Each structure stands twice: as structure tokens, then as C-alpha cells.
Amino acid sequence: MKIGKRHVMLAGLVLALGAAVGLNWKLAPTERFVWPTGQTTVSDSELGKAKYVSADVSSDAKETGTTAVSPLSESRFNRQNARDAVLDQLEKQLKDASSDPVLKAQALESRTAHINNIQKENTTETLIKAKGYSDCMVFINDGKVTVLLPESDGLTADKVSVVTEIVTSQTGVQVKDITITPVK
């Protein structure tokens, strides 16, 4: 086999790469990592032990009592679980080949209604929060709307009328079918 310029060049690159890896291994700190700010030092044994955090309270926090669970967060979680269960059941009915065509049509209609209600609830919640409320929840069920608002936001008659106006414009229900409930 003839050794050409390519082979010599590849051998040189392999040697250079090996030297770079060896130098990196020799010169890299093994005991501690220092963050760019230089303020905090973390040992190798602590790396990878990070926990995910979010706005929702984890089950660890509920068990230890380190963070208070807001009633609206808990209701939002329960609502999402109930929605998922209903939509899964309707999806199974739609996919069932042996199911009656009338039942499939009813399941499709029900699923569409649920999805429309979810969209209306989300839009209404977003608009209410845009008016200055720290949090809220909207439930649409059988042509009636329930709105949960934090008591700490101070429910005055003016604020209730603004919320009522948003709900009627987004959902199309009458004022008599709207319930606004303060939550502690």
C-alpha cells in the first residue's frame, strides 16, 4: 500500500486530536466546578442532582407542607384530569368499530362541545387576568358559567361587572346564568 499525502494528513490530525484530549483531561479541574460568576462552587458529586421546578406545586411540597397549594391551582389540576378522562372515553367510543353510528355521532358532538367549552374557558380566563386579576378559573357547564376569583383581589361591584361583561361576551350566556365566587 502506498502512503500518500492524505494518509500522512489523517495520521497528523488523529495525533493532534489525541494530544488535545490528553491535555484536556490533564488540565481540567476534577474536584470542583466554578460558575462564571465566581460566587458559587459546586462539587462533582452535586452535579445532576437538580430538581425540576414549575409554577405548580409538586407532590413533594404537598407532603412536606413547604409550599401552600392555592385552591385555584388544585382546582385547575382536578379540572384537567376530569377533562382528559372524558375526552379519552369519547375518543375510545369514536374509534370503536363495533359502536353504533348514532352513538358515534353523539360522541363526536359531545367531544366538539367539550373542546369548544375548553377554548371559551381559556379565552375568558385570559381576558379576566388581563383586567388585573392575579388568577381566576372559569367553568362552563350546561349553559351556566362559574367564575372563581381570588378574594384578595378585592371584589367590588365595578370589578364584578367587568368580569360579567367579559363572560357574557365570550360565552354568550345570560347574566342570570353567571356565578362569581370569591376564593380564599
Backbone as JSON Lines, residues from 0, in Angstrom:
{"i":0,"aa":"M","n":[0.84,-1.17,0.0],"ca":[0.0,0.0,0.0],"c":[0.89,1.24,0.0]}
{"i":1,"aa":"K","n":[0.52,2.19,-0.77],"ca":[1.29,3.41,-0.94],"c":[0.8,4.44,0.08]}
{"i":2,"aa":"I","n":[1.72,5.06,0.79],"ca":[1.37,6.1,1.76],"c":[1.43,7.44,1.03]}
{"i":3,"aa":"G","n":[0.28,8.09,0.97],"ca":[0.19,9.35,0.27],"c":[0.02,10.51,1.24]}
{"i":4,"aa":"K","n":[-0.17,11.67,0.66],"ca":[-0.35,12.89,1.46],"c":[-1.59,12.79,2.35]}
{"i":5,"aa":"R","n":[-2.63,12.17,1.84],"ca":[-3.86,12.04,2.63],"c":[-3.64,11.23,3.9]}
{"i":6,"aa":"H","n":[-2.93,10.12,3.77],"ca":[-2.68,9.26,4.92],"c":[-1.84,9.97,5.96]}
{"i":7,"aa":"V","n":[-0.84,10.7,5.53],"ca":[0.02,11.45,6.46],"c":[-0.82,12.53,7.15]}
{"i":8,"aa":"M","n":[-1.67,13.22,6.37],"ca":[-2.51,14.28,6.94],"c":[-3.48,13.7,7.97]}
{"i":9,"aa":"L","n":[-4.13,12.58,7.66],"ca":[-5.06,11.94,8.61],"c":[-4.34,11.49,9.87]}
{"i":10,"aa":"A","n":[-3.15,10.92,9.74],"ca":[-2.38,10.49,10.91],"c":[-2.03,11.69,11.78]}
{"i":11,"aa":"G","n":[-1.67,12.8,11.16],"ca":[-1.35,14.02,11.91],"c":[-2.56,14.55,12.65]}
{"i":12,"aa":"L","n":[-3.72,14.54,12.01],"ca":[-4.95,15.0,12.65],"c":[-5.35,14.1,13.82]}
{"i":13,"aa":"V","n":[-5.18,12.79,13.67],"ca":[-5.5,11.86,14.75],"c":[-4.58,12.1,15.94]}
{"i":14,"aa":"L","n":[-3.28,12.31,15.68],"ca":[-2.33,12.6,16.75],"c":[-2.67,13.93,17.44]}
{"i":15,"aa":"A","n":[-3.05,14.95,16.66],"ca":[-3.39,16.25,17.24],"c":[-4.66,16.12,18.1]}
{"i":16,"aa":"L","n":[-5.62,15.38,17.63],"ca":[-6.85,15.17,18.41],"c":[-6.55,14.41,19.7]}
{"i":17,"aa":"G","n":[-5.71,13.4,19.62],"ca":[-5.31,12.65,20.82],"c":[-4.6,13.54,21.81]}
{"i":18,"aa":"A","n":[-3.71,14.41,21.32],"ca":[-2.98,15.32,22.21],"c":[-3.96,16.3,22.88]}
{"i":19,"aa":"A","n":[-4.96,16.79,22.12],"ca":[-5.92,17.73,22.68],"c":[-6.75,17.06,23.78]}
{"i":20,"aa":"V","n":[-7.17,15.83,23.54],"ca":[-7.94,15.11,24.55],"c":[-7.09,14.86,25.8]}
{"i":21,"aa":"G","n":[-5.85,14.47,25.6],"ca":[-4.95,14.24,26.74],"c":[-4.7,15.5,27.55]}
{"i":22,"aa":"L","n":[-4.47,16.62,26.89],"ca":[-4.27,17.88,27.59],"c":[-5.53,18.31,28.34]}
{"i":23,"aa":"N","n":[-6.67,18.13,27.7],"ca":[-7.93,18.5,28.35],"c":[-8.15,17.67,29.61]}
{"i":24,"aa":"W","n":[-7.84,16.4,29.53],"ca":[-8.0,15.53,30.68],"c":[-7.05,15.92,31.8]}
{"i":25,"aa":"K","n":[-5.83,16.24,31.45],"ca":[-4.81,16.59,32.45],"c":[-5.09,17.94,33.08]}
{"i":26,"aa":"L","n":[-5.52,18.92,32.29],"ca":[-5.67,20.28,32.8],"c":[-7.06,20.6,33.33]}
{"i":27,"aa":"A","n":[-8.06,19.78,33.07],"ca":[-9.43,20.07,33.52],"c":[-9.53,19.88,35.03]}
{"i":28,"aa":"P","n":[-10.27,20.77,35.71],"ca":[-10.46,20.6,37.15],"c":[-11.32,19.37,37.42]}
{"i":29,"aa":"T","n":[-10.91,18.58,38.39],"ca":[-11.67,17.38,38.69],"c":[-12.4,17.48,40.01]}
{"i":30,"aa":"E","n":[-11.94,18.32,40.9],"ca":[-12.56,18.41,42.22],"c":[-13.81,19.28,42.23]}
{"i":31,"aa":"R","n":[-13.76,20.45,41.6],"ca":[-14.85,21.38,41.72],"c":[-15.04,22.14,40.4]}
{"i":32,"aa":"F","n":[-16.29,22.52,40.15],"ca":[-16.61,23.39,39.03],"c":[-16.94,24.76,39.6]}
{"i":33,"aa":"V","n":[-16.52,25.81,38.95],"ca":[-16.82,27.17,39.39],"c":[-17.71,27.8,38.32]}
{"i":34,"aa":"W","n":[-18.83,28.35,38.77],"ca":[-19.75,29.0,37.84],"c":[-19.12,30.29,37.35]}
{"i":35,"aa":"P","n":[-19.52,30.8,36.18],"ca":[-18.91,32.0,35.6],"c":[-18.94,33.21,36.52]}
{"i":36,"aa":"T","n":[-19.91,33.3,37.42],"ca":[-19.96,34.45,38.32],"c":[-18.86,34.38,39.36]}
{"i":37,"aa":"G","n":[-18.33,33.19,39.59],"ca":[-17.27,33.03,40.57],"c":[-17.78,33.03,42.0]}
{"i":38,"aa":"Q","n":[-19.07,33.12,42.21],"ca":[-19.62,33.21,43.55],"c":[-19.94,31.84,44.15]}
{"i":39,"aa":"T","n":[-20.37,30.91,43.34],"ca":[-20.83,29.63,43.84],"c":[-19.95,28.51,43.32]}
{"i":40,"aa":"T","n":[-19.6,27.59,44.18],"ca":[-18.81,26.45,43.78],"c":[-19.64,25.2,44.03]}
{"i":41,"aa":"V","n":[-19.6,24.27,43.08],"ca":[-20.38,23.05,43.17],"c":[-19.44,21.88,42.98]}
{"i":42,"aa":"S","n":[-19.52,20.89,43.86],"ca":[-18.65,19.72,43.72],"c":[-19.21,18.79,42.65]}
{"i":43,"aa":"D","n":[-18.33,17.91,42.15],"ca":[-18.75,16.95,41.12],"c":[-19.9,16.07,41.6]}
{"i":44,"aa":"S","n":[-19.91,15.74,42.89],"ca":[-20.93,14.83,43.39],"c":[-22.32,15.48,43.39]}
{"i":45,"aa":"E","n":[-22.4,16.82,43.33],"ca":[-23.68,17.51,43.34],"c":[-24.25,17.7,41.94]}
{"i":46,"aa":"L","n":[-23.43,17.54,40.92],"ca":[-23.91,17.75,39.57],"c":[-24.92,16.67,39.2]}
{"i":47,"aa":"G","n":[-26.0,17.07,38.53],"ca":[-27.03,16.13,38.12],"c":[-28.1,15.9,39.16]}
{"i":48,"aa":"K","n":[-28.0,16.54,40.3],"ca":[-28.99,16.35,41.36],"c":[-30.03,17.47,41.36]}
{"i":49,"aa":"A","n":[-30.13,18.19,40.28],"ca":[-31.11,19.28,40.19],"c":[-32.51,18.71,40.12]}
{"i":50,"aa":"K","n":[-33.46,19.47,40.63],"ca":[-34.86,19.08,40.56],"c":[-35.59,20.07,39.68]}
{"i":51,"aa":"Y","n":[-36.59,19.57,38.94],"ca":[-37.4,20.43,38.11],"c":[-38.32,21.26,38.99]}
{"i":52,"aa":"V","n":[-38.48,22.51,38.62],"ca":[-39.39,23.39,39.34],"c":[-40.35,24.01,38.35]}
{"i":53,"aa":"S","n":[-41.55,24.3,38.82],"ca":[-42.54,24.95,37.98],"c":[-43.47,25.76,38.87]}
{"i":54,"aa":"A","n":[-44.43,26.4,38.23],"ca":[-45.38,27.2,38.98],"c":[-46.31,26.32,39.81]}
{"i":55,"aa":"D","n":[-46.53,25.11,39.37],"ca":[-47.4,24.2,40.12],"c":[-46.62,23.57,41.25]}
{"i":56,"aa":"V","n":[-47.31,23.23,42.3],"ca":[-46.66,22.65,43.47],"c":[-46.51,21.15,43.25]}
{"i":57,"aa":"S","n":[-45.33,20.64,43.49],"ca":[-45.08,19.22,43.29],"c":[-45.65,18.42,44.44]}
{"i":58,"aa":"S","n":[-45.68,17.11,44.25],"ca":[-46.22,16.25,45.3],"c":[-45.32,16.26,46.53]}
{"i":59,"aa":"D","n":[-43.99,16.47,46.34],"ca":[-43.09,16.55,47.48],"c":[-43.46,17.72,48.38]}
{"i":60,"aa":"A","n":[-43.78,18.86,47.77],"ca":[-44.12,20.04,48.55],"c":[-45.45,19.85,49.27]}
{"i":61,"aa":"K","n":[-46.39,19.14,48.64],"ca":[-47.68,18.89,49.3],"c":[-47.49,18.01,50.53]}
{"i":62,"aa":"E","n":[-46.59,17.01,50.4],"ca":[-46.38,16.09,51.52],"c":[-45.65,16.77,52.67]}
{"i":63,"aa":"T","n":[-44.65,17.58,52.36],"ca":[-43.87,18.2,53.42],"c":[-44.5,19.47,53.95]}
{"i":64,"aa":"G","n":[-45.42,20.05,53.18],"ca":[-46.08,21.26,53.63],"c":[-45.19,22.49,53.47]}
{"i":65,"aa":"T","n":[-44.17,22.42,52.63],"ca":[-43.26,23.55,52.49],"c":[-43.86,24.68,51.67]}
{"i":66,"aa":"T","n":[-44.78,24.38,50.79],"ca":[-45.4,25.41,49.95],"c":[-46.91,25.25,50.03]}
{"i":67,"aa":"A","n":[-47.59,26.37,50.2],"ca":[-49.05,26.31,50.27],"c":[-49.61,26.12,48.87]}
{"i":68,"aa":"V","n":[-50.58,25.22,48.77],"ca":[-51.22,24.95,47.49],"c":[-52.42,25.88,47.38]}
{"i":69,"aa":"S","n":[-52.47,26.66,46.31],"ca":[-53.61,27.55,46.16],"c":[-54.82,26.74,45.72]}
{"i":70,"aa":"P","n":[-55.99,27.12,46.18],"ca":[-57.2,26.38,45.8],"c":[-57.41,26.39,44.28]}
{"i":71,"aa":"L","n":[-57.05,27.49,43.62],"ca":[-57.24,27.57,42.18],"c":[-56.29,26.62,41.44]}
{"i":72,"aa":"S","n":[-55.06,26.47,41.93],"ca":[-54.12,25.53,41.3],"c":[-54.62,24.1,41.43]}
{"i":73,"aa":"E","n":[-55.11,23.78,42.6],"ca":[-55.64,22.43,42.83],"c":[-56.89,22.18,41.97]}
{"i":74,"aa":"S","n":[-57.76,23.18,41.88],"ca":[-58.96,23.04,41.05],"c":[-58.59,22.91,39.58]}
{"i":75,"aa":"R","n":[-57.59,23.66,39.16],"ca":[-57.14,23.6,37.76],"c":[-56.61,22.2,37.44]}
{"i":76,"aa":"F","n":[-55.85,21.63,38.37],"ca":[-55.31,20.28,38.19],"c":[-56.45,19.26,38.11]}
{"i":77,"aa":"N","n":[-57.42,19.36,39.01],"ca":[-58.55,18.43,39.01],"c":[-59.39,18.58,37.74]}
{"i":78,"aa":"R","n":[-59.59,19.82,37.3],"ca":[-60.36,20.05,36.08],"c":[-59.66,19.42,34.88]}
{"i":79,"aa":"Q","n":[-58.35,19.57,34.81],"ca":[-57.61,19.0,33.68],"c":[-57.69,17.47,33.67]}
{"i":80,"aa":"N","n":[-57.59,16.86,34.84],"ca":[-57.72,15.4,34.93],"c":[-59.1,14.94,34.49]}
{"i":81,"aa":"A","n":[-60.14,15.64,34.92],"ca":[-61.51,15.26,34.53],"c":[-61.7,15.43,33.02]}
{"i":82,"aa":"R","n":[-61.18,16.52,32.49],"ca":[-61.29,16.74,31.04],"c":[-60.6,15.62,30.26]}
{"i":83,"aa":"D","n":[-59.4,15.29,30.69],"ca":[-58.64,14.24,29.99],"c":[-59.4,12.92,30.01]}
{"i":84,"aa":"A","n":[-59.99,12.59,31.15],"ca":[-60.73,11.33,31.26],"c":[-61.94,11.31,30.34]}
{"i":85,"aa":"V","n":[-62.69,12.4,30.3],"ca":[-63.89,12.47,29.45],"c":[-63.49,12.41,27.98]}
{"i":86,"aa":"L","n":[-62.48,13.18,27.6],"ca":[-62.07,13.19,26.19],"c":[-61.5,11.84,25.76]}
{"i":87,"aa":"D","n":[-60.79,11.15,26.66],"ca":[-60.27,9.81,26.35],"c":[-61.43,8.83,26.12]}
{"i":88,"aa":"Q","n":[-62.43,8.89,26.98],"ca":[-63.58,8.0,26.84],"c":[-64.32,8.27,25.53]}
{"i":89,"aa":"L","n":[-64.5,9.53,25.19],"ca":[-65.18,9.87,23.93],"c":[-64.34,9.43,22.73]}
{"i":90,"aa":"E","n":[-63.03,9.55,22.83],"ca":[-62.15,9.12,21.74],"c":[-62.23,7.61,21.55]}
{"i":91,"aa":"K","n":[-62.32,6.86,22.65],"ca":[-62.47,5.4,22.54],"c":[-63.77,5.04,21.85]}
{"i":92,"aa":"Q","n":[-64.84,5.75,22.18],"ca":[-66.13,5.49,21.53],"c":[-66.05,5.77,20.04]}
{"i":93,"aa":"L","n":[-65.33,6.82,19.67],"ca":[-65.22,7.15,18.25],"c":[-64.39,6.13,17.49]}
{"i":94,"aa":"K","n":[-63.39,5.55,18.13],"ca":[-62.5,4.59,17.47],"c":[-63.06,3.17,17.47]}
{"i":95,"aa":"D","n":[-64.05,2.9,18.3],"ca":[-64.62,1.56,18.4],"c":[-65.41,1.25,17.12]}
{"i":96,"aa":"A","n":[-64.93,0.27,16.39],"ca":[-65.54,-0.09,15.1],"c":[-66.92,-0.7,15.27]}
{"i":97,"aa":"S","n":[-67.14,-1.39,16.39],"ca":[-68.43,-2.06,16.58],"c":[-69.49,-1.13,17.18]}
{"i":98,"aa":"S","n":[-69.11,0.09,17.45],"ca":[-70.02,1.04,18.07],"c":[-71.12,1.46,17.09]}
{"i":99,"aa":"D","n":[-72.29,1.73,17.63],"ca":[-73.45,2.17,16.85],"c":[-73.16,3.54,16.22]}
{"i":100,"aa":"P","n":[-73.5,3.74,14.95],"ca":[-73.26,5.03,14.29],"c":[-73.93,6.21,15.0]}
{"i":101,"aa":"V","n":[-75.07,5.97,15.61],"ca":[-75.75,7.04,16.35],"c":[-74.93,7.43,17.57]}
{"i":102,"aa":"L","n":[-74.39,6.41,18.28],"ca":[-73.55,6.69,19.44],"c":[-72.27,7.41,19.04]}
{"i":103,"aa":"K","n":[-71.72,7.03,17.88],"ca":[-70.51,7.71,17.39],"c":[-70.8,9.17,17.09]}
{"i":104,"aa":"A","n":[-71.95,9.43,16.51],"ca":[-72.33,10.82,16.2],"c":[-72.51,11.63,17.48]}
{"i":105,"aa":"Q","n":[-73.13,11.0,18.49],"ca":[-73.31,11.68,19.77],"c":[-71.96,11.93,20.45]}
{"i":106,"aa":"A","n":[-71.05,10.97,20.36],"ca":[-69.72,11.13,20.96],"c":[-68.96,12.25,20.26]}
{"i":107,"aa":"L","n":[-69.07,12.32,18.95],"ca":[-68.4,13.37,18.2],"c":[-68.96,14.74,18.56]}
{"i":108,"aa":"E","n":[-70.27,14.82,18.68],"ca":[-70.92,16.08,19.07],"c":[-70.51,16.49,20.48]}
{"i":109,"aa":"S","n":[-70.47,15.52,21.38],"ca":[-70.08,15.8,22.76],"c":[-68.62,16.24,22.85]}
{"i":110,"aa":"R","n":[-67.76,15.58,22.1],"ca":[-66.34,15.94,22.09],"c":[-66.15,17.36,21.55]}
{"i":111,"aa":"T","n":[-66.86,17.69,20.49],"ca":[-66.78,19.03,19.92],"c":[-67.25,20.08,20.91]}
{"i":112,"aa":"A","n":[-68.34,19.79,21.63],"ca":[-68.85,20.72,22.64],"c":[-67.84,20.9,23.77]}
{"i":113,"aa":"H","n":[-67.21,19.81,24.21],"ca":[-66.2,19.91,25.26],"c":[-65.02,20.78,24.81]}
{"i":114,"aa":"I","n":[-64.57,20.55,23.6],"ca":[-63.43,21.32,23.09],"c":[-63.8,22.8,22.96]}
{"i":115,"aa":"N","n":[-65.0,23.09,22.49],"ca":[-65.45,24.48,22.39],"c":[-65.51,25.13,23.77]}
{"i":116,"aa":"N","n":[-66.01,24.4,24.77],"ca":[-66.06,24.93,26.14],"c":[-64.67,25.19,26.68]}
{"i":117,"aa":"I","n":[-63.74,24.29,26.4],"ca":[-62.36,24.47,26.86],"c":[-61.78,25.74,26.26]}
{"i":118,"aa":"Q","n":[-62.01,25.95,24.97],"ca":[-61.49,27.16,24.32],"c":[-62.13,28.42,24.9]}
{"i":119,"aa":"K","n":[-63.42,28.39,25.14],"ca":[-64.11,29.54,25.73],"c":[-63.6,29.82,27.13]}
{"i":120,"aa":"E","n":[-63.42,28.75,27.93],"ca":[-62.9,28.92,29.29],"c":[-61.52,29.56,29.27]}
{"i":121,"aa":"N","n":[-60.65,29.05,28.4],"ca":[-59.28,29.58,28.33],"c":[-59.26,31.04,27.9]}
{"i":122,"aa":"T","n":[-60.04,31.38,26.89],"ca":[-60.1,32.76,26.41],"c":[-60.65,33.68,27.5]}
{"i":123,"aa":"T","n":[-61.71,33.26,28.15],"ca":[-62.31,34.06,29.21],"c":[-61.34,34.26,30.37]}
{"i":124,"aa":"E","n":[-60.66,33.2,30.78],"ca":[-59.67,33.32,31.86],"c":[-58.56,34.3,31.49]}
{"i":125,"aa":"T","n":[-58.09,34.22,30.26],"ca":[-57.02,35.11,29.82],"c":[-57.47,36.56,29.84]}
{"i":126,"aa":"L","n":[-58.68,36.83,29.37],"ca":[-59.19,38.2,29.36],"c":[-59.41,38.74,30.78]}
{"i":127,"aa":"I","n":[-59.88,37.89,31.68],"ca":[-60.08,38.33,33.07],"c":[-58.73,38.66,33.71]}
{"i":128,"aa":"K","n":[-57.74,37.81,33.49],"ca":[-56.41,38.09,34.03],"c":[-55.83,39.37,33.44]}
{"i":129,"aa":"A","n":[-56.14,39.64,32.18],"ca":[-55.65,40.86,31.54],"c":[-56.25,42.11,32.18]}
{"i":130,"aa":"K","n":[-57.37,41.97,32.85],"ca":[-58.01,43.11,33.53],"c":[-57.43,43.34,34.93]}
{"i":131,"aa":"G","n":[-56.4,42.59,35.3],"ca":[-55.72,42.86,36.56],"c":[-55.89,41.84,37.66]}
{"i":132,"aa":"Y","n":[-56.64,40.79,37.42],"ca":[-56.78,39.76,38.45],"c":[-55.54,38.89,38.46]}
{"i":133,"aa":"S","n":[-55.11,38.49,39.64],"ca":[-53.89,37.68,39.76],"c":[-54.12,36.26,39.24]}
{"i":134,"aa":"D","n":[-55.32,35.74,39.38],"ca":[-55.63,34.39,38.93],"c":[-57.15,34.27,38.81]}
{"i":135,"aa":"C","n":[-57.61,33.28,38.09],"ca":[-59.04,33.01,38.01],"c":[-59.25,31.66,37.36]}
{"i":136,"aa":"M","n":[-60.46,31.16,37.5],"ca":[-60.87,29.92,36.83],"c":[-62.29,30.1,36.34]}
{"i":137,"aa":"V","n":[-62.55,29.58,35.16],"ca":[-63.88,29.65,34.57],"c":[-64.33,28.23,34.24]}
{"i":138,"aa":"F","n":[-65.56,27.9,34.65],"ca":[-66.16,26.61,34.35],"c":[-67.42,26.86,33.53]}
{"i":139,"aa":"I","n":[-67.54,26.18,32.41],"ca":[-68.75,26.25,31.59],"c":[-69.37,24.87,31.61]}
{"i":140,"aa":"N","n":[-70.63,24.8,32.05],"ca":[-71.31,23.51,32.13],"c":[-72.81,23.71,31.96]}
{"i":141,"aa":"D","n":[-73.39,23.05,30.99],"ca":[-74.84,23.08,30.75],"c":[-75.39,24.5,30.63]}
{"i":142,"aa":"G","n":[-74.7,25.36,29.91],"ca":[-75.19,26.71,29.68],"c":[-75.04,27.64,30.86]}
{"i":143,"aa":"K","n":[-74.32,27.22,31.87],"ca":[-74.07,28.05,33.05],"c":[-72.57,28.24,33.2]}
{"i":144,"aa":"V","n":[-72.17,29.4,33.73],"ca":[-70.76,29.72,33.89],"c":[-70.48,30.05,35.34]}
{"i":145,"aa":"T","n":[-69.44,29.44,35.87],"ca":[-68.97,29.75,37.22],"c":[-67.57,30.32,37.11]}
{"i":146,"aa":"V","n":[-67.34,31.45,37.78],"ca":[-66.04,32.1,37.77],"c":[-65.52,32.13,39.2]}
{"i":147,"aa":"L","n":[-64.31,31.61,39.38],"ca":[-63.65,31.66,40.69],"c":[-62.58,32.74,40.64]}
{"i":148,"aa":"L","n":[-62.65,33.68,41.58],"ca":[-61.67,34.78,41.64],"c":[-61.07,34.85,43.03]}
{"i":149,"aa":"P","n":[-59.79,35.2,43.14],"ca":[-59.18,35.32,44.46],"c":[-59.84,36.44,45.27]}
{"i":150,"aa":"E","n":[-60.15,36.13,46.5],"ca":[-60.76,37.11,47.39],"c":[-59.8,38.28,47.64]}
{"i":151,"aa":"S","n":[-58.5,38.0,47.59],"ca":[-57.5,39.03,47.87],"c":[-57.47,40.13,46.81]}
{"i":152,"aa":"D","n":[-58.06,39.89,45.63],"ca":[-58.09,40.92,44.58],"c":[-59.17,41.96,44.83]}
{"i":153,"aa":"G","n":[-59.95,41.79,45.87],"ca":[-60.97,42.77,46.23],"c":[-62.1,42.84,45.22]}
{"i":154,"aa":"L","n":[-63.15,42.09,45.46],"ca":[-64.27,42.03,44.52],"c":[-65.24,43.18,44.79]}
{"i":155,"aa":"T","n":[-65.09,44.25,44.05],"ca":[-66.01,45.36,44.14],"c":[-67.09,45.19,43.08]}
{"i":156,"aa":"A","n":[-68.13,45.99,43.17],"ca":[-69.22,45.91,42.2],"c":[-68.72,46.23,40.79]}
{"i":157,"aa":"D","n":[-67.79,47.18,40.68],"ca":[-67.24,47.53,39.36],"c":[-66.46,46.36,38.76]}
{"i":158,"aa":"K","n":[-65.66,45.71,39.59],"ca":[-64.86,44.58,39.1],"c":[-65.76,43.41,38.69]}
{"i":159,"aa":"V","n":[-66.8,43.17,39.47],"ca":[-67.73,42.09,39.14],"c":[-68.44,42.38,37.83]}
{"i":160,"aa":"S","n":[-68.79,43.64,37.59],"ca":[-69.46,43.97,36.33],"c":[-68.52,43.81,35.14]}
{"i":161,"aa":"V","n":[-67.24,44.11,35.31],"ca":[-66.27,43.91,34.24],"c":[-66.14,42.42,33.92]}
{"i":162,"aa":"V","n":[-66.06,41.6,34.96],"ca":[-65.95,40.15,34.77],"c":[-67.22,39.62,34.1]}
{"i":163,"aa":"T","n":[-68.37,40.09,34.54],"ca":[-69.64,39.65,33.95],"c":[-69.7,40.02,32.47]}
{"i":164,"aa":"E","n":[-69.24,41.2,32.14],"ca":[-69.24,41.63,30.73],"c":[-68.33,40.74,29.88]}
{"i":165,"aa":"I","n":[-67.16,40.41,30.41],"ca":[-66.24,39.53,29.68],"c":[-66.87,38.16,29.47]}
{"i":166,"aa":"V","n":[-67.47,37.62,30.53],"ca":[-68.06,36.28,30.44],"c":[-69.21,36.25,29.44]}
{"i":167,"aa":"T","n":[-70.08,37.25,29.48],"ca":[-71.22,37.25,28.54],"c":[-70.75,37.41,27.1]}
{"i":168,"aa":"S","n":[-69.73,38.23,26.88],"ca":[-69.27,38.43,25.5],"c":[-68.55,37.2,24.95]}
{"i":169,"aa":"Q","n":[-67.86,36.46,25.8],"ca":[-67.09,35.3,25.33],"c":[-67.91,34.01,25.26]}
{"i":170,"aa":"T","n":[-68.88,33.88,26.14],"ca":[-69.6,32.61,26.22],"c":[-71.01,32.69,25.65]}
{"i":171,"aa":"G","n":[-71.59,33.89,25.6],"ca":[-72.94,34.04,25.09],"c":[-74.03,33.68,26.09]}
{"i":172,"aa":"V","n":[-73.67,33.46,27.34],"ca":[-74.7,33.14,28.35],"c":[-75.28,34.43,28.91]}
{"i":173,"aa":"Q","n":[-76.44,34.32,29.5],"ca":[-77.09,35.48,30.11],"c":[-76.5,35.73,31.5]}
{"i":174,"aa":"V","n":[-76.68,36.95,31.97],"ca":[-76.13,37.34,33.27],"c":[-76.68,36.47,34.39]}
{"i":175,"aa":"K","n":[-77.94,36.06,34.28],"ca":[-78.54,35.24,35.35],"c":[-77.89,33.86,35.47]}
{"i":176,"aa":"D","n":[-77.18,33.44,34.42],"ca":[-76.53,32.12,34.43],"c":[-75.04,32.18,34.79]}
{"i":177,"aa":"I","n":[-74.61,33.33,35.31],"ca":[-73.21,33.51,35.7],"c":[-73.12,33.58,37.21]}
{"i":178,"aa":"T","n":[-72.2,32.79,37.77],"ca":[-71.95,32.81,39.2],"c":[-70.49,33.2,39.4]}
{"i":179,"aa":"I","n":[-70.24,34.24,40.21],"ca":[-68.88,34.67,40.52],"c":[-68.65,34.38,42.0]}
{"i":180,"aa":"T","n":[-67.62,33.57,42.27],"ca":[-67.36,33.13,43.63],"c":[-65.96,33.56,44.06]}
{"i":181,"aa":"P","n":[-65.85,34.26,45.19],"ca":[-64.5,34.58,45.7],"c":[-63.89,33.36,46.39]}
{"i":182,"aa":"V","n":[-62.58,33.21,46.23],"ca":[-61.86,32.07,46.8],"c":[-60.8,32.62,47.75]}
{"i":183,"aa":"K","n":[-60.72,32.02,48.93],"ca":[-59.71,32.45,49.92],"c":[-58.35,31.92,49.55]}
